[in-house]
Amino acid sequence: MKKSSKKDKNNKGKNQNKKNSLLKRFFFTIFLTILIFFMCFVVAIAVVKVLNNKFNIVDNTKLNKPNKIVKMITKVPKRTTVLLLGVDEDNTRTDTIMLANFNSETGEVNIMSIPRDTYITLPKDKVEKVRSIGRKNIPKSGNMKINEINSYAGKDLGINYLESQIEDLLNLKIDYYVKINLDAFVKLVDTIGGVEFNVPVRMKHDLPRINLYPGLQMLDGKKAEQLIRFRGYREGDLKRIEVQQQFIKTVIEKTINSDEFIKNIPHFISIFLDYVDTDFDLTDMSKYISFVNKVSMDNLNVYTMPCTPEYINGVSYVKINQNEARDLVNNIFKG
């Protein structure tokens, strides 16, 4: 048997490092493109794992060349827009709402947060449909906060009504949705060993239980949940969105620069199956494999939908600045 030379061993090590780096870049691409919030990149992990076992396509030389898998893949559109939803523990109200848009020509990913307190009016026909299925608590006027649509309309209608409401508000077509329970977020943060983050203010609340002091500190899953759920900012919900966006970026950076998620692929898949609901299936995911090398943190841009805080009948809302919002969408999602 031929002995492996030191040079062969070094080359083997370098090749393994390249493969691990490529795996990270793939997870990073899909994580940013489709699943930005919480932990949905586990779908990509599953796809790569299966395809690599069968076809050995996760290879730096093969990935950029046509092969029998890539030939079968439907062409990716220039723009892909995904509705990202973080839901509360009872899986009803959408605690976090974001739109992610991927440009396949440039590798750019644009994320826009939509405040959960955004004031909307659900169309009359949809209100009547919801009431006809026995959900009489929905306001007859259709006036509500955008995060209440899913709660009022229920599992069967909620996502469709929320999607169509956002599409009408912003004159935008949504391609997919991803809905993640907050429990998945807690488990993700714990799996990557916690996240160091600068808590901006003293955070205290009884229900939900929140008790964080300001300053740079290591946050485990439960503390991270407290951070993103805290709403008591002097500046209101817009400040909450800003902190959420900063924390998400921190989670992304730690995740893609760590080997922990590679070691814990089965655990990530288990979390995904238990806590994630999406219409973005494995066939759709496979279309994005060839875009691994295009995406980086430098291509990630985060925005907040233009809006203005306002009290209506004694209730705190934010009103969308529709012209500004549509202009922003046209520039970052359609340009």
RAURCOR-V393052 format. One record per residue. N is the residue number from 1. RES is the residue in one letter. OMEGA is omega in radians with two decimals (NA if undefined). Layout:
# RAURCOR-V393052
N/RES/OMEGA  N/RES/OMEGA
This chain:
# RAURCOR-V393052
1/M/-3.12  2/K/3.12  3/K/3.08  4/S/3.11  5/S/3.10  6/K/3.13  7/K/3.12  8/D/3.14  9/K/3.12  10/N/3.13  11/N/3.12  12/K/3.12  13/G/3.13  14/K/3.14  15/N/3.11  16/Q/3.10  17/N/3.11  18/K/-3.13  19/K/3.11  20/N/3.13  21/S/3.14  22/L/3.08  23/L/3.13  24/K/-3.12  25/R/3.12  26/F/3.12  27/F/-3.12  28/F/-3.13  29/T/-3.08  30/I/3.13  31/F/-3.14  32/L/-3.02  33/T/-2.96  34/I/-2.86  35/L/-2.93  36/I/-3.01  37/F/3.10  38/F/-2.90  39/M/-3.01  40/C/3.12  41/F/3.11  42/V/3.06  43/V/3.13  44/A/3.12  45/I/-3.13  46/A/-3.13  47/V/-3.11  48/V/-3.12  49/K/-3.10  50/V/-3.10  51/L/-3.13  52/N/3.12  53/N/-3.06  54/K/-2.98  55/F/-3.13  56/N/-3.07  57/I/3.14  58/V/-3.08  59/D/-3.00  60/N/-3.13  61/T/-3.07  62/K/-3.02  63/L/-3.09  64/N/3.12  65/K/3.10  66/P/3.02  67/N/-3.01  68/K/3.10  69/I/-3.09  70/V/-3.14  71/K/-3.12  72/M/-3.05  73/I/3.09  74/T/-3.11  75/K/3.12  76/V/3.09  77/P/3.12  78/K/-3.11  79/R/3.02  80/T/-3.11  81/T/-3.07  82/V/3.04  83/L/-3.10  84/L/-3.05  85/L/2.97  86/G/-3.07  87/V/-3.11  88/D/-3.00  89/E/3.11  90/D/2.99  91/N/-3.13  92/T/-3.12  93/R/3.10  94/T/-3.04  95/D/3.13  96/T/-3.14  97/I/3.11  98/M/2.97  99/L/3.08  100/A/-3.13  101/N/-3.12  102/F/3.08  103/N/-3.05  104/S/3.14  105/E/-3.08  106/T/-3.05  107/G/-3.10  108/E/3.06  109/V/3.10  110/N/-3.14  111/I/3.06  112/M/3.07  113/S/3.07  114/I/-3.12  115/P/-3.11  116/R/-3.13  117/D/-3.13  118/T/-3.11  119/Y/3.11  120/I/3.02  121/T/3.11  122/L/-3.11  123/P/-3.04  124/K/-3.12  125/D/3.13  126/K/3.06  127/V/-3.13  128/E/3.10  129/K/3.14  130/V/3.14  131/R/-3.11  132/S/3.12  133/I/3.00  134/G/-3.12  135/R/-2.98  136/K/-3.07  137/N/3.14  138/I/3.14  139/P/-3.14  140/K/3.14  141/S/-3.07  142/G/-3.13  143/N/-3.08  144/M/2.98  145/K/-3.02  146/I/-3.12  147/N/3.14  148/E/-3.10  149/I/-3.11  150/N/-3.13  151/S/-3.12  152/Y/-3.01  153/A/3.09  154/G/-3.03  155/K/-3.03  156/D/-3.06  157/L/-2.96  158/G/-3.10  159/I/-3.13  160/N/-3.13  161/Y/3.12  162/L/3.10  163/E/-3.08  164/S/3.10  165/Q/3.14  166/I/3.11  167/E/3.13  168/D/-3.14  169/L/-2.96  170/L/-3.10  171/N/-3.01  172/L/3.08  173/K/3.09  174/I/-3.08  175/D/-3.09  176/Y/2.97  177/Y/3.03  178/V/-3.13  179/K/-3.06  180/I/3.06  181/N/-3.13  182/L/3.11  183/D/3.12  184/A/3.13  185/F/3.12  186/V/-3.10  187/K/3.10  188/L/-3.11  189/V/3.10  190/D/-3.10  191/T/3.13  192/I/3.03  193/G/-3.13  194/G/-3.08  195/V/3.07  196/E/-3.05  197/F/3.13  198/N/3.12  199/V/-2.95  200/P/-3.06  201/V/3.00  202/R/-3.10  203/M/-3.12  204/K/3.11  205/H/-3.10  206/D/3.13  207/L/-0.02  208/P/-3.10  209/R/3.13  210/I/-3.14  211/N/-3.13  212/L/3.07  213/Y/-3.12  214/P/3.08  215/G/3.13  216/L/-3.08  217/Q/3.08  218/M/-3.13  219/L/2.99  220/D/-3.06  221/G/-3.11  222/K/3.12  223/K/3.10  224/A/3.08  225/E/3.10  226/Q/-3.13  227/L/-3.03  228/I/-3.13  229/R/-3.09  230/F/-3.07  231/R/-3.00  232/G/3.12  233/Y/3.09  234/R/-3.11  235/E/3.09  236/G/-3.00  237/D/-3.13  238/L/3.07  239/K/3.10  240/R/3.12  241/I/3.13  242/E/3.14  243/V/3.10  244/Q/-3.12  245/Q/3.12  246/Q/-3.12  247/F/3.12  248/I/3.11  249/K/3.13  250/T/3.10  251/V/3.14  252/I/-3.09  253/E/3.14  254/K/-3.09  255/T/-3.05  256/I/3.11  257/N/-3.11  258/S/3.06  259/D/-3.03  260/E/-3.09  261/F/3.07  262/I/-3.14  263/K/-3.00  264/N/-3.12  265/I/-3.14  266/P/-3.13  267/H/3.11  268/F/3.13  269/I/3.12  270/S/3.10  271/I/-3.13  272/F/-3.10  273/L/-3.08  274/D/-2.90  275/Y/-3.05  276/V/3.06  277/D/-3.10  278/T/3.00  279/D/3.09  280/F/-3.00  281/D/-3.05  282/L/3.10  283/T/3.09  284/D/-3.10  285/M/-3.07  286/S/-3.12  287/K/-3.00  288/Y/-3.08  289/I/-3.03  290/S/-3.10  291/F/-3.09  292/V/-2.98  293/N/-3.07  294/K/-2.95  295/V/3.04  296/S/3.11  297/M/3.14  298/D/-3.12  299/N/-3.12  300/L/3.12  301/N/-3.08  302/V/-3.11  303/Y/2.99  304/T/-3.13  305/M/3.13  306/P/-3.10  307/C/-3.09  308/T/3.08  309/P/-3.11  310/E/3.05  311/Y/3.10  312/I/-3.08  313/N/3.08  314/G/-3.13  315/V/-3.13  316/S/3.09  317/Y/2.82  318/V/3.14  319/K/3.13  320/I/2.97  321/N/-2.85  322/Q/-3.14  323/N/3.12  324/E/-3.12  325/A/-3.14  326/R/3.07  327/D/3.12  328/L/3.12  329/V/3.13  330/N/-3.11  331/N/-3.00  332/I/-3.12  333/F/-3.05  334/K/-3.04  335/G/NA
